[in-house]
């Protein structure tokens, strides 16, 4: 019996312990798979040999995926034990059998208690209360109670008689202005579920729709912090945002529009001139330097609520849209969204564009085997988007490691071959 604690046998006891912990009855465990060493195989095979009936042949352990299949009833017989002794046998070998079944029962009880607590605190929000039961453990139970209490306080205040910022509401209900932030760090997703239940609304499908949903209850989220950069965009109305756009256009200066501008005072956008929508602010800056004379809008690398709001206004006003972004997976994903949702025409992002731009030209990052990465700052792409610039000081810069210059320059003469 001293062999029971041998390290080479431990994988066997651990495999049996896992089955017991799962809730399997000792008599129901017919085989277990154990990752035994050669020494362990020999020891178990020796034990099993003592359980053979007279005249029967000894058979080696059967190799299976993950180790070797060990017949537990024969093992118990060889060791002089019955299934009722299995747990004690495993523990005598120094392997603990965790009470996972008990832990599951405790977790289920915590989930039931939380569900009851949430239903009492938030009786008219079924989708939210169902979500609040996920991920319950000893380590999360206290925070879950705090979250339910905070949401219940928000529920008691809604709908608000006048708009209140999301940060103020969060601070009032929790002491933390970022508690309900609409990102991965906050509980804004739970607040959105609360709003959906109260308004019986559909699932929002854009960040702009998230904020519009909260606004219906008087919660103003990110109205001043989120901005979108525009240049040369005109408007036909007489509201504050229309006037700001037209003044900026007359002065040929870029303008940052806030989410507040576009939702509280939405402009009537001029549909006569198509917009060029780009991904990077540096393209707008280059457009200024090249005196680009078309309306240009920048999403700053992603589609946030303010971007969706402006593009949605453009679509409703009948503004033709052209989109061009970085030629990488993220850029193509944004392009697909803008094309599908706002009927934009995609410019210079097709398969024919990439080889032309990368022919003999080094890129800042090594492209992946199946993806060519081309950034909008690429000189040839800027020329396609904004038109070439004769005064561009970088047009004559020699590419590192290549015997030629970018686009506008001549081929450099090769150095004379030194005499032998």
Secondary structure, DSSP 4 states (H G I P E B T S, - for coil): -GGGG-TTTHHHHHHHHHHHHTT--GGG--EEEE---HHHHHHHHHHHHTTPPTTPPP-PPEEETTEEEEEHHHHHHHHT--GGGHHHHHHHTT-----HHHHHHHHHHHHHHHHHHHHHHSTT-HHHHHHTTTT--TTTHHHHHHHHHHHHHHHHHPSPSS-EEHHHHHHHHHS-TTTT-SSTTSSHHHHHHHHHHHHTPPPP-SHHHHHHHHHTTTEE-STTT-EEEEES--B-S-SHHHHHHHHHHHHT--EEEEHHHHHHS---B-TTS-EEEES-HHHHHHHHHTT--S-EEE-TTS--HHHHHHHHHHHHHT--EEEE--BSHHHHHHHHHHHHHH-PEE-S-SHHHHHHHHTT---SSPPBTTB--B-TT-HHHHHHHH---TT-TTTTPBPTTSSSBSTTSPPPPPPPPPP-
